[in-house]
Amino acid sequence: MTKRPLTASYVFFYILFSEDTWRIGIGVAFSVLVAPYAYEPGTDLPARVVIHIMVAGIGFAAARIPARLISRFFKKLVLGDRVT
């Protein structure tokens, strides 16, 4: 097995094709959009942080199938017939 050189393009496409990247992104976006509705205006900062982390975790877990579809779309778009 040959070790690939670590280049900027290799890292970029690894991140683009990774399902976990999209799951994290969807989880964070879900947290930013939904979590402010989950606490009252007078909630202190530590409680808001915990709520944001919990909502991001829920978004991460729920984004499995959409992340897989996004990843496959980009693989097909970039690699064409060479998709494994």
Secondary structure as a PSIPRED ss2 file (coil, helix, strand):
# PSIPRED VFORMAT (PSIPRED V4.0)

   1 M C   1.000  0.000  0.000
   2 T C   1.000  0.000  0.000
   3 K C   1.000  0.000  0.000
   4 R C   1.000  0.000  0.000
   5 P C   1.000  0.000  0.000
   6 L C   1.000  0.000  0.000
   7 T C   1.000  0.000  0.000
   8 A H   0.000  1.000  0.000
   9 S H   0.000  1.000  0.000
  10 Y H   0.000  1.000  0.000
  11 V H   0.000  1.000  0.000
  12 F H   0.000  1.000  0.000
  13 F H   0.000  1.000  0.000
  14 Y H   0.000  1.000  0.000
  15 I H   0.000  1.000  0.000
  16 L H   0.000  1.000  0.000
  17 F H   0.000  1.000  0.000
  18 S C   1.000  0.000  0.000
  19 E H   0.000  1.000  0.000
  20 D H   0.000  1.000  0.000
  21 T H   0.000  1.000  0.000
  22 W H   0.000  1.000  0.000
  23 R H   0.000  1.000  0.000
  24 I H   0.000  1.000  0.000
  25 G H   0.000  1.000  0.000
  26 I H   0.000  1.000  0.000
  27 G H   0.000  1.000  0.000
  28 V H   0.000  1.000  0.000
  29 A H   0.000  1.000  0.000
  30 F H   0.000  1.000  0.000
  31 S H   0.000  1.000  0.000
  32 V H   0.000  1.000  0.000
  33 L H   0.000  1.000  0.000
  34 V H   0.000  1.000  0.000
  35 A H   0.000  1.000  0.000
  36 P H   0.000  1.000  0.000
  37 Y H   0.000  1.000  0.000
  38 A C   1.000  0.000  0.000
  39 Y C   1.000  0.000  0.000
  40 E C   1.000  0.000  0.000
  41 P C   1.000  0.000  0.000
  42 G C   1.000  0.000  0.000
  43 T C   1.000  0.000  0.000
  44 D C   1.000  0.000  0.000
  45 L H   0.000  1.000  0.000
  46 P H   0.000  1.000  0.000
  47 A H   0.000  1.000  0.000
  48 R H   0.000  1.000  0.000
  49 V H   0.000  1.000  0.000
  50 V H   0.000  1.000  0.000
  51 I H   0.000  1.000  0.000
  52 H H   0.000  1.000  0.000
  53 I H   0.000  1.000  0.000
  54 M H   0.000  1.000  0.000
  55 V H   0.000  1.000  0.000
  56 A H   0.000  1.000  0.000
  57 G H   0.000  1.000  0.000
  58 I H   0.000  1.000  0.000
  59 G H   0.000  1.000  0.000
  60 F H   0.000  1.000  0.000
  61 A H   0.000  1.000  0.000
  62 A H   0.000  1.000  0.000
  63 A C   1.000  0.000  0.000
  64 R H   0.000  1.000  0.000
  65 I H   0.000  1.000  0.000
  66 P H   0.000  1.000  0.000
  67 A H   0.000  1.000  0.000
  68 R H   0.000  1.000  0.000
  69 L H   0.000  1.000  0.000
  70 I H   0.000  1.000  0.000
  71 S H   0.000  1.000  0.000
  72 R H   0.000  1.000  0.000
  73 F H   0.000  1.000  0.000
  74 F H   0.000  1.000  0.000
  75 K H   0.000  1.000  0.000
  76 K H   0.000  1.000  0.000
  77 L H   0.000  1.000  0.000
  78 V H   0.000  1.000  0.000
  79 L H   0.000  1.000  0.000
  80 G H   0.000  1.000  0.000
  81 D H   0.000  1.000  0.000
  82 R H   0.000  1.000  0.000
  83 V C   1.000  0.000  0.000
  84 T C   1.000  0.000  0.000
